[in-house]
Amino acid sequence: MATTRGRPSSFDRDAVLDKAIRLFWRRGYEGTSVRDLSEELGIGAPSIYNAFGDKRRFFAEVLRVYDEKYGGFIDAALAEERTAKEAAARVFAEAPTRYSRRGLPTGCLIISGDAGTADVTVATQLRGIREAKVAAFADKIRADLSSGELPADTDAQALARYTMSTLSGIAQAARDGVRRTELEHAARIALNAWP
């Protein structure tokens, strides 16, 4: 009996990426194997390697898409709000809902995705994303210092670090199952600490 070689199965790249995002979001980089990805995505490991490269490169693409699709609210607030405090108010107001949405994993992939990993490249990449958000907030705060929106003695770097650290804490608390109302209350207190 003769066999013919069929075309490789095709898949919807965006749908596959979204499934991969959710798997990495739940388990982190270290806790997700290529076999896990293959089972979750319904495509073989060779197809994963052909389409996305190795696990590290696949994760890098996942992070990029995740930040645009699920985590972009911080960047949007910084770009769209007039002042740093207004941006902080917006992200503190949105974070409890964003980190505990129904139908999605809780928490934040950017914050917890490298937990437990020994992969220096992955850890460095995630640290870089987190540090870039601190730097963006610090830049917005410095602009407000220059315009007189904030008191002259405000430490822009420390206030930016405080803001992003608080958001990280809210994300982790959401991952731990803390109720949204409690997260919202913590976010309101955090904003009150701003000058």
C-alpha positions, 0 to 999 in steps of 0.5 A: 500500500502506497502512502503519500506524504501530506502537507504539514498541518497548519495552525492559527498562530495567534490562537496558538500563541494565546494558548501558550501565553495562558500556559506560561502564565499559569506555570511560568517558564520553568514549569512549562516543558515543550511536551506541556506546550505540545499537549496544550497547543495540540501540535507536535514538538517539531512544529513548535520548533519550526514555527517558534524556535526553541522554548526560550525564543518561543517564550520571548515571543509569548512575552511580547504578545502578552505585554501588548494584549494583556499587560499593556495597561501600564504603558497605556496609562503612562502614554495617555494620562497627563501626569504621573500621578494620574497614570498611577491612579489609573494603573492602581484602579485597573490592576486589581481587575486586570490581575484577577480576570475571569477566564484568565490566569491570575497575576501577571506573567511579566512578574511571575514568569521567571519564578524558579528559573535558572535560565539567566537569559529568561530571568534577564529578559523579564527583569529588563521588562520590569525595569523598563516600566520602572524607568518609564514611570520615573521619566514621567515623574521627572517631567512632573517635577520639571513642570511643578506638578510634584514637590521638588523633593520627590525622589522620582526613582524611588516613587517609580520603584514604589509604584511598580513594586506595589503593582507586583504585590497586587499581582502576586496577591491576586495569584494567591487568591486574594479577593478583588475588593481587598486588592482594590483597597490596597491599591487605593492606599498605595495611591494615597502614599503619592505626594 
